[in-house]
Amino acid sequence: MKDKPLILVSNDDGIEAAGVRRLVETLSGIGDVVCVCPDGPRSGQSMAISVNTPLRATRLADYSGATMYKVNGTPVDCVKLSMHTLLDRRPDIIVSGINHGSNAAVNVVYSGTMGAAMEGCAFGIPSVGFSLTDHSPDADFSPCLPWIERICRGVLANGLPDGVCLNVNFPVVDAEPAEMRVVRAARGKWSDEYKEYIDPHGHKFYWLTGRFENEEPDADNTDEWCLSHGIVSVVPTMLDRTAAPCAGIEWLRGI
C-alpha cells in the first residue's frame, strides 16, 4: 500500500501547455502524480483513439515532482496507454486539464479534455476535467488552483457515482472565485462555424471559427449562466449516453 494517492494527469493542449503545468504543480502537493499528455495540441478530439498509428510514449524530465510522459496520440490514447503499460498501480483519480478555453454546454461533446476524463470514467476511476474560459497560451490559472485542490481532495475522500465524471469550468476573473455551483449544461449551438478563404492558387478552403449561442441565457441553473456571473460551474457528466424513455418515440415500438 502506498501512503499517497496516485494521480494520473492528462490534457488535450499538449505536454508543454501552461495549464497542465499549473495542474501538476497543484496536485503534486496532494499525491504522487504521473502526467501523460499528447506531444502537441489535440483539441476537439473528444474520445478519439489511434487505430492505425503506432503509439510511442517518451519519458521526459520530471516536473514539480511528477513523472512526465508525452505520447504521439490523443488524450484518450494517453489514458489507455497509462492504464495498460505506464503505471505500476491503479490511479486513485484521473484529472484532465487545465484546458485553455471553455468546455461548458455542448462543448463537452467535442472536448479532448473531457474525453480523457470520460475514459477514466470508463475505467471506473473517479475523474475530473478542468477548463478555464480563456484561450490565451499565457492565461492566468492562479485563481482556479485553490478550487482545483479542494475539488480533487473532495473526490479522493468521497469518490464519485459509478459512470459519472465532473466537468468543471472556471470564469476569467482577477481573484479566486467566491462561489461554485453544481449545475446542468446549458442548451445552445454554434453558428457561422466555418469561414471561407481563397488560397494563392485560387482554390477555396475553410477555417473553423464561429460563435456559441446560448439558447437560455436567463436560466440560472446552467454552466453558461454561472460562468457569465463569475461562478465556478460543475456539471456531473455521464458516460452512458442512453436516453431515458420519453414521450415522442412510442411509435418505435410499433415498427
Order of alpha helices (4+ residues) and beta strands (2+ residues): beta-alpha-beta-beta-beta-alpha-beta-alpha-alpha-beta-alpha-beta-beta-beta-beta-beta-beta-alpha-beta
